[in-house]
Structure formats: structure tokens, C-alpha cells
Amino acid sequence: MKSLHLVKTSTGATWAFRVMRDLVQMGEDVHVAMPVDGILVQQYKDAGIVIHELNYSMKNELGLTDKDIIVGMVAYMYAPKKYLGEKRGLKGHEDLIDAVAMIQDKYPNMHLVFIGGPWVGAEKYEQEVIAYGKEKVRNVHFLGTRRNVPDLYQDFDMVVHPSHSENLGGAAESLMLAVPTIASNVGGFPDIVIPGKTGYLSEPFNPMSIAKAIEKVIANPAEAKQMAEYGKAYLHDLLNAKKTSKDVYDFYRLIKERFDENNTR
């Protein structure tokens, strides 16, 4: 018996892989149509699943070519907390819009792409950001909430995370996918986005600083990609569950040993 499956991502959907693997083990001839550049592709092949290329491209969707420069941002839109005096959203969408507006005349083939819809209750703010973006930037695209985000990353020349406050945030996501990454110098970002090694840092609330970082990536695409590849390997080690579990265990053991020493004096 032959079965054909459709999977829209080759970087996730491990559940689909397990089902198809089990079918192969039961003797079925299993075929799947999927993007062929994701991290799960080799696992599908090793399991005896026949892969047929599913050629989705964000560039095709937007009518862009390889000559275009695509600057991406992937984040929900969080409305500013006016009662705290905030004038712009937490994720810095407006800062990135201003940054691209500053240099768009220099790079007429540059396109700004936003992925992510409004966080709960931020629908009005989302419309304000869209209006602001279309007013300031000629080539801007708002794709809203998408369920195939990992597959969209492949077409980004760079991803910017201009947050005003953050933990590791989406920077971990873009680096794990080896996409050149720019992040604001806040929170946990500097722990993984290391200038000159894994990516580029910009100053928060500072569109000019973001614009300069974008220009660095445009001027040195090979170097930016090389750093992103190193960032992927670096994060794979840093966020390894076995390693971090051992680090936490060692930390608590050290605390206990010092506590015991103090109590025996």
C-alpha cells in the first residue's frame, strides 16, 4: 500500500515523522511532500520515507527575487503600556520601521517583512503599527500570524529583534536556523548575540543604531552568514538540555556544600 502525506515544514512536525516512520516499519510505501531544506529531512530519509520537494517560498508569495534584500522581524505586537509612560511597543516594531526608513533610499531593493499578529488586546495597536509602517517605508509587508514561521526564515537576509526588554527571545530562534541576527543590547540577548562572533547588537530605542547594523549585514553578507552558522553551533551547545541540567545540579551542589561547611564551623 502506498500513502502520500503533505507536511508544510521540515523543521518541526516531529509527530508527523513518527507516524510515517511507524507506517514504514509496518511495510507501507510512504511518500511525503515537504520543503527539503529543514533539519528533519535527513531523519525522514533515514527512516525510508520518500521525499518529494514542496517548493514554498516567501519570495514567491511577495513577488520578490534573489536580488532583493529582505529584512525580517518575527514577533507578536505588544501595545505600549501608556500608564507606565511607554510610547512604543515592547518589541520595538516602530524602531525598526524608523531604521529602515533612514536607509531605504540607499537600498531601493530592500524589503521589510513583519511576521506576527497582535498579542491579546492589541488589535488597535497592530493597525497603528501597520499604518505607521506603510507611511514611513516604501517596501513593507505585514504577513500577520503564520503557522509556517520556520519555513519563512529561509528567505530572510537578516532578522532584527529590536526589543526594549527581553530574555533570549526570538534571537535564539533565528540563530538556531543560522539566519544573520541583529538584536538590541538588552536582557538575555547579549548572552547569545555576541558581536563579531554570532551576530550584531544595536542599542535599544535607537533606530540609527539598528540602521548601522543592517548596513553591516548588507555590506558583508558572507561574514554575517558565517557568524550565524557559528551562532547555531554555539546555541546548540549552550542550550543542550543535558549540559544545562548538569550545570544546574553542580550549582545547587556547590550551594549545599557551602551551607554544610558554614553549619559545621
C-alpha positions in Angstrom: 0.0 0.0 0.0 1.3 3.5 -0.9 0.5 6.5 1.2 1.2 10.2 0.5 1.4 12.9 3.1 1.8 16.7 3.0 3.9 18.4 5.6 4.4 22.2 5.4 7.5 22.3 7.5 10.7 20.3 7.6 12.0 22.0 10.7 9.2 20.8 13.0 6.2 18.4 13.0 8.1 15.6 14.6 4.7 14.0 15.3 4.2 13.6 11.6 7.6 12.0 11.2 6.9 9.4 14.0 3.6 8.4 12.3 5.2 8.0 8.9 8.2 6.1 10.4 5.8 3.7 12.0 3.9 3.1 8.7 7.2 2.3 7.0 8.0 -0.2 9.8 4.6 -1.8 9.1 5.6 -2.3 5.5 3.9 0.6 3.8 5.4 2.6 0.9 5.3 6.1 2.4 5.8 9.3 0.4 5.8 12.9 1.7 5.7 16.3 0.0 7.6 18.9 2.1 10.3 21.6 2.0 13.7 20.0 1.5 16.0 22.3 3.4 14.8 21.7 7.0 16.6 19.9 9.9 14.2 16.9 9.8 14.8 15.9 6.1 17.7 13.5 6.8 15.6 11.8 9.5 12.8 11.2 7.0 15.3 9.8 4.5 17.0 7.5 7.1 13.5 6.2 8.1 12.9 5.1 4.5 10.3 7.8 3.7 10.4 9.0 0.1 10.5 12.8 0.0 9.1 15.0 -2.8 10.1 18.6 -2.8 7.5 21.2 -1.7 8.8 24.4 -3.0 7.3 27.1 -0.8 9.0 30.5 -0.9 8.1 33.7 0.8 9.9 35.5 -2.0 7.4 33.9 -4.5 4.5 34.9 -2.3 5.6 38.5 -2.2 6.8 38.7 -5.8 10.5 39.2 -4.8 13.7 37.9 -6.3 17.2 36.9 -5.1 18.3 40.4 -5.9 16.1 41.9 -3.2 17.3 42.4 0.4 14.8 41.1 2.9 15.0 42.4 6.5 12.7 40.4 8.8 11.1 40.7 12.2 9.2 37.9 13.9 7.3 38.9 17.0 3.8 39.5 18.4 2.8 43.1 18.7 2.5 44.2 22.3 0.8 47.5 22.8 2.7 50.2 24.8 1.6 50.5 28.5 0.5 54.1 28.5 0.1 54.1 32.3 3.9 53.5 32.5 4.6 56.3 30.1 5.5 53.9 27.2 5.0 55.5 23.8 6.2 52.5 21.7 5.5 48.8 21.9 7.7 46.4 23.8 9.1 44.6 20.8 10.3 47.8 19.0 8.4 47.5 15.8 8.4 51.3 15.3 12.1 51.5 15.9 12.8 49.0 13.1 10.4 50.9 10.8 12.3 54.1 11.5 15.7 52.4 11.0 14.7 51.1 7.5 13.2 54.4 6.6 16.6 56.1 7.2 18.4 53.9 4.7 15.8 52.9 2.2 16.8 55.4 -0.4 20.3 53.9 -0.4 19.0 50.4 -0.9 15.9 50.6 -3.1 15.7 46.8 -3.3 15.4 46.4 0.5 12.1 45.0 1.8 10.9 45.0 5.4 8.8 42.0 6.4 6.9 41.6 9.7 5.6 38.3 10.8 3.3 38.2 13.9 -0.1 39.4 14.8 -1.3 41.3 17.9 -1.0 40.0 21.3 -4.2 39.7 23.3 -6.0 43.0 23.3 -3.5 44.7 21.0 -5.6 44.7 17.8 -5.9 48.5 17.7 -2.1 48.8 18.2 -1.5 46.4 15.4 -3.4 48.6 13.0 -1.4 51.6 14.2 1.9 49.9 13.5 0.7 48.8 10.0 -0.3 52.4 9.2 2.9 53.8 10.6 5.0 51.3 8.6 3.2 52.0 5.3 3.6 55.7 5.9 7.4 55.5 6.5 8.6 52.6 4.4 8.0 52.1 0.7 8.7 48.3 0.6 7.0 47.0 3.7 5.0 43.8 4.2 2.9 42.7 7.1 2.2 38.9 7.0 0.3 38.6 10.3 0.2 35.4 12.3 1.7 32.5 10.4 1.9 28.8 11.2 4.9 28.1 8.9 7.3 30.5 10.5 10.4 28.2 10.4 10.0 27.9 6.6 9.8 31.7 6.2 13.2 32.2 7.8 15.0 30.7 4.9 14.2 33.8 2.7 15.4 36.4 5.2 18.8 38.0 4.6 18.7 39.0 8.2 16.3 39.1 11.2 16.1 42.0 13.6 15.0 41.8 17.2 14.7 45.4 18.4 13.0 44.7 21.7 13.1 47.1 24.6 13.1 44.3 27.2 13.7 40.6 26.5 15.1 37.3 27.7 16.7 35.2 24.9 13.6 35.9 22.8 13.4 35.2 19.1 17.2 35.7 18.7 17.6 32.1 19.8 15.2 31.0 17.0 16.9 32.9 14.2 20.4 31.8 15.3 19.3 28.1 15.6 18.2 28.5 12.0 21.5 30.1 11.0 20.0 33.4 9.9 22.1 36.6 10.4 20.8 38.1 13.6 20.6 41.7 14.9 19.3 42.2 18.5 19.1 45.1 20.9 21.6 45.1 23.8 19.1 44.3 26.5 18.2 41.3 28.7 19.5 38.0 27.6 20.2 39.0 24.0 23.9 39.7 24.7 24.4 36.2 26.1 23.8 34.7 22.7 24.2 37.5 20.2 27.9 38.2 20.5 29.3 41.0 18.3 31.9 39.7 15.9 31.1 36.1 16.7 27.4 35.2 16.4 25.7 38.4 15.3 25.2 42.2 15.8 24.0 44.2 18.7 22.2 47.6 18.5 21.2 50.0 21.2 17.6 49.8 22.4 15.2 52.7 21.4 17.8 53.7 18.8 16.8 53.4 15.1 20.1 54.8 13.9 22.0 52.0 15.7 19.7 49.4 14.1 20.2 51.0 10.7 24.0 50.8 11.1 23.8 47.1 12.0 21.6 46.4 9.0 24.1 48.1 6.7 26.9 45.9 8.2 25.0 42.8 7.2 24.3 44.2 3.7 28.0 45.1 3.2 29.3 41.8 4.5 26.7 39.0 3.7 29.3 36.2 3.8 30.6 37.2 7.1 27.1 37.7 8.5 26.2 34.1 7.4 29.4 32.7 8.8 28.6 34.3 12.2 25.1 32.9 12.1 26.4 29.4 11.4 28.7 29.7 14.4 25.8 31.1 16.5 23.8 27.9 15.6 26.6 25.7 16.9 27.2 27.9 19.9 23.5 27.8 20.9 23.2 24.0 20.3 25.9 23.6 22.9 24.7 26.3 25.3 21.1 25.2 25.4 21.8 21.5 25.4 19.4 20.0 28.0 21.9 17.5 29.4 24.6 20.1 29.8 22.3 22.8 31.4 20.8 20.1 33.7 24.3 19.2 34.9 25.2 22.9 35.3 22.1 23.5 37.5 22.9 20.3 39.5 26.5 21.4 40.1 25.3 24.9 41.1 22.9 23.6 43.7 25.5 21.1 44.9 28.0 23.9 45.4 25.4 25.9 47.4 24.7 22.8 49.6 28.4 22.2 50.2 29.0 25.8 51.3 25.9 25.7 53.5 27.1 22.4 55.2 30.6 23.9 55.7 29.1 27.0 57.4 27.0 24.9 59.7 29.9 22.7 60.8 32.1 25.6 62.0 
